[in-house]
Amino acid sequence: DLAPYTWQLVKALKHGRALFTQPPMPIKCAGAPQKALYLSCDYWRKNGLQSQINTHFYSAGATLFGVADYVPALMVYMQKYAVELKFTHTLVAVDGPGKLATFKRTSPDGNTETVVEPFDLLHVVPPQIAPDFIRNSPLADKAGWVDVDPATLTHRQYANVHGLGDVTNTSNAKTMAAARKQAPVVAHNVLVALGRRRSLAIYDGYGSCPLTVERGKIVLAEFTYGGTLAPTFAPWFINGLKPSRLAWFLKERLLPPLYWHCMLKGHEWLAAPFKSDTEHEK
């Protein structure tokens, strides 16, 4: 319900200060807070409002995106939309009636200070944690996430427990694309635990963040553990390092039916797990 409300605020704003925020990791997808900014700025620019709206992006992180290869393409749009970037700023309080946002700023030497900023529009992405029934269970690590091996997705303490998705402590981007690759690995390794398969399957940390930089164009970020690029398509078809209309078509038209009719129904045929060895299976 907050997505339509946000869109109403974006269309209603004609002048003033627009603040977009990104909390510290871990969050589901580091690109998601930026998508709201890009699409808002695209609307304001196309409606002749960009010069009347001062747009700011306050991120708790020290860089625009965790995988450096995608930063140049994103910076082009930050400059195009005249966005002022504020790194190492964490939103800690909001005075709604007073339209004031309070940030904790961390300097390079580790010192912190409080910064209060007025706003006419504020886009808030809250800090994210696992549900209480996970955080307070024996399955959780000290930070409250299900403690699994990042490659096999098997619990580090309980060999008969496997995990995937948002609540695990793996460092990948928690997106549908990651779950799509994780599910076959978990299914296979459950069969290993049951003695019906012999060689473990491995998850390489693949995740995808389709960064919607304007209506009709997407920077298709795909990477594995460690920020290693992992493009699905050849660069001549979809170059993930540049904004692409084909990537927009993929996200808007092809991925929804893939999600609803293939992935969720167990008919995914392009996500076969990688085996840890070539040992013959039963």
Secondary structure by P-SEA (a helix, b strand, c coil): caaaaaaaaaaaccccbbbbbcccccccccaaaaaaaaaaaaaaaaaccccccbbbbbbccccccccccaaaaaaaaaaaabbbbbccbbbcccccccbbbbbbbbccccbbbbbbbbbcbbbbbccccccccccccccccccccccccccccccccccccccccccccccccccaaaaaaaaaaaaaaaaaaaccccbbbbbcbbbbbbccccccccccccccccccccccccccccccccccaaaaaaacccaaaaaaccccccccccbbbbbccccccc
